[in-house]
Amino acid sequence: MKKRDLEQSLKSMGWWLLREGSHHEIWTNGKETEPVPRHREVAEPLAKRILKKAQAFPAEGRQMP
């Protein structure tokens, strides 16, 4: 899966980019966090796992620090 498609899906569920590291980006919904690798292509099983977690913990409202 293309990383930008994964990012769009996360944004549509209310998740946002918390911070960037050298190998991963950390996405959050305000309570849960999920690392996303910084590659153009994310392996399909990993992308599905990330989206499954995002669906299980939808954002209730954007609460930026």
N, C-alpha and C positions, 0 to 999 in steps of 0.2 A: 504494500500500500504506500502511496506517496505520502510523505510527511505532511505536506500542506493539506491534503485531504483529511488526515488524522487531526490536524490542528483545527480545521473548520468544524469537524464533528465535535471536538471537545468544546469549542467556543459555543456551538449551538446548544450544548447541554449546560452552559453557564460556567464552564471552567475557564480559567485564565492563566497566563504565564506568570509564575511567581518569580523565578530567577533562572539564569542561565549558568551552566557550569562548562567545563572544558569538553565533556563527553555527553552530557545529558542536559535537558531542560527540565525544570520542575514545574509541573502544572498543578493547580489547586482549585478547589471549589469553596475554600474558606475553612474547611474542616479536614478534608482528606488531601493527600498529595500523591502524585504519581510521576515518576521519572519517565521521560520520553527521550530516546536516543537522538543524537544530532546527526542523522544520516538522511540523505535524500529519499531513500527507500527504507521503510520499516518492515521487518518480516511480518507476514500475514498473521501467524499465530500470536505474535507479540502485540500487534495492533488490535486484534480481537480481544485480547486480555485487557488491554488498556481501556478500550471502549466499553467492555463489560463492567469494569470497575466504575467508570464514569456514569454508566446508566444506573448502577446500583446506588450511587451516591450523587444524585443530581444536586446542583447548586440551588439553594433556596432564595438567594439574593446576593448580588455581588457585594462582598464586604472587603474592600481593599484595605490593607494595613496603613 
